[in-house]
Amino acid sequence: MNITQKSTGELSLQINMQVVESDYAEEVKKSLTQYRKQANIPGFRPGMVPFGMIKKQYGEAVTAEVVSNLIGDELDKYIREQKLEILGQPLPDHENQKLVDFKNEKEFSFFYKLGLKPTIDFKLDKTFKVDYFKLMAQDEDVDRYVEEARMKMGTQSNPETVSENDVVMGTLSELTEDGKEVKEGGIVNDKATFSIEKIKLKTIKTKFIGKKVGATIKFNAAKAFKSDAELASILGVDAPTAKELTGDFRFELVEISHIEPAEMNEDFFGKVFNDPNVKTEEDLRKRISADIEKSYEAESDRNFYNDVVEMVIDKTNLNLPDEFLKEWILESNRREENDQQISKEELDAQYEGYRDTLRWQLLEEDLIVKNDLITTEEELRARVQEILGLQAFGGNMEGNEEILKQVTESVMQDKEQIRQVSQQIVEQKLTKLFKDNIKPVETNISYDDFVKMMQKKAEKVNK
């Protein structure tokens, strides 16, 4: 077989494969001989059908199959031997390919198109400047954290009457439309629990203030609380059910609970983080701020990573064999035979997104190889264990090692989950690489302002 290549563009090749009879004749004969052994034709004993008859009946189809397999194998081999870095898969060159007559011809010529990967020659340096938005804890965030800690470590009591800062427990029953009696088959929750301060309407809130255990309060539950989700949680129903409610409910008060917030003293300050070095309110607030800002780092890093990726794609502006890629995408989509077939017009409209995604895949691959960032199986296993440990055991894996090991092995067999975990690891490695090799321009910003900025960015992208 003679294989030649011809450049058809900066990143595209035409492959011509010349097949002669000696390339396939032996394999065709072997296949026809096997057909002869298995043929069951009236008038002939098994295996005794004349070879000429078998060849006449099956020769064309067998030749087509053998030649097809041959050119597929030889094309793959040629690509490997020539060290051609290709994109996608080879495509038949229909414009140059003439109709093949396997019945009457002995020599065949096949044409294929190849799209080549571009040469990547760039490295990160300090000329790359990208904003790094450091999310700062705000005073109100710290205040909220302190109050939650004071309540968590506070002293619980059961006062005689309800006040605005109390939690009430009792039976909440749906009433009939006229509000005079409990609705038959209606919603009843004998363990309804809610905080008085969560009631949004003052007129309803005042109905509870001053009440004692045993009292009954009639009120419109749908108007009392801020959201369907909150009402659903209190009633013990799903949100769609809660959304349909409009009538009154009766609450029978069974218990009043009050938590007196912990005092702001040295004992409290040290217990919040179980750290005796936290001795003052200032110490505590600094520690809380650092804790909050640490929790924001993942979002800052993710935004920084995305911005660097966008900048690298733009600055490198890799050339691609666009026409080949469009043809390959359409052909691949056609072969999938699904309900989401894409037209040429739709592809043209979406191609810029496809192209940038592929550009980044190539750049990412180059960065990983050149900077030795390939993810190992040990790293994958460790990350899976870390994720499972946090999800299932809250990070406390003591005594759960065997269960964790078994679940980890199960997850390691799930290709999609492992792909996602691997991508997380790669992105973290690349983020560190970006921070170390380019110039992050650090900007302090509140979480709320950051969210607004991200919303504006998303709106701009979606226009």
C-alpha positions, 0 to 999 in steps of 0.5 A: 500500500502506498500512502502519501500526504498533501498539505491543504492548509496551515493545519490540514492534510489530505491523505491518499491511500493507494490499495493494490490487490496484493494488500488484501487478496490473502485476507479475502481468500481466507474469509471466503474459505471460512464462508465456504466451510460454513455455507449450507447450499442445497445440492452440496455437502457442507464445506464442499460448495465450489470456491468459485460459487462462494466468491461470486456470491460473497466476494464483493461484500467480503472484499469491501469489508477487508479493504475497509478494515485494512485502510482503517488500520493502516491509516491509524498506523500511518498517523502514529508513525508520522507522529501526526498530532491530529484533532478529532478523527480522520474524515473521508474526503468526499470531494476527491473520493470517486465511487469504489467498485469492489466487484470489478476493480482490483486497485482502489484509491481512498482520500481522507482529511486530517485536522492538525493540532497547532504548535503551542509556544507560550509560557506564563510570566509577569506580563500577564496581569489579572485581577484577584478579588479577595473577598473580605468579611464585613462587620455585619458578617462578623456580628451575625457569626458572633450572635449565632455563637452566643445563641449556640452557647447560650442558656436555655430556659422555659419562660411562662410567657412568649416574648419576641426572642422565643421559640414556640412549639405546639400543634399547628392545624389547618382550619375550615374555610370559615375558620371555625374548626379543624379541617377534616383531612387538612394539614396537622403538625403536632411538632410545629416549631418556629421562632417568633422573630421569624413572623414577618407581620407585626399584627400576627406577631402580637397575637403570640406575645404574652401567651402562656402554654395551653393558649391557642392562636388563630392566624394566617400561616401563609401571610405569617412567614417570608417564604413557601420553603419556610412555611413548608418546613414548619408545617412538614409539607413540601413547598408546592403544597405550602404555596397553595395555602391561603386560609387560617391555622390554629396553633396550640401552644405546648412549649416556650423555649428561650435562649439567653445568649452567652455573655461576651467574656473571656470564657466565651471568646476562648470556647468559640474556636476552642482556642485559649489564645482568643481572649478578647472581643477583638481577638474573636472578631479577627479570628472570625474575619479570617475564618469567613475570608478563608471560606471565600477563597474557593470563590475568589480562586475560581473567578481568578482561574476563569479570568486567567483562562479567558485571558490566555485563550485571547492572548495566544489566539491559537489557529485551528483548522476551522473548516475541518473541525466544523465538518467533524463536529457535524459528522460526529453529531450525525452519527450519534443519531439523537434528537438534538441534531445540529444544523450547519447554521446552528453550528456557525452561530455556536462555533466560537464557543466550540473553538474557545473550548478546544483552544483551552483544552489544548492549552491546558494539556500543554500546561499540564505536561510542561509543568508536570501537573498530571494527576496520579491515582494516589491523588485521586484516591486521597481527594475522593476520601477527603470529599467522602469524609466531609460529606458522610462524617463531617471530616471526622474519619476516626473509626470510619476508616473501613467504611470510607475505604469501601465507598472510595473504591466504589467511587473510583470505578465511576468514570464520570465522578472520577473525571469530575474529581480529576478536573477539580485537582487539575484546576487547583494545580493550575490556579497555583501555577497561575498565582506563582507565574503571573501577576495577580492584582489583588483587590479587596471587595465585599461578598455582596459587591462580588456577587453583583459583579458576577451577576453583571458579568453573567448578563454581559455573557448572555447578551 
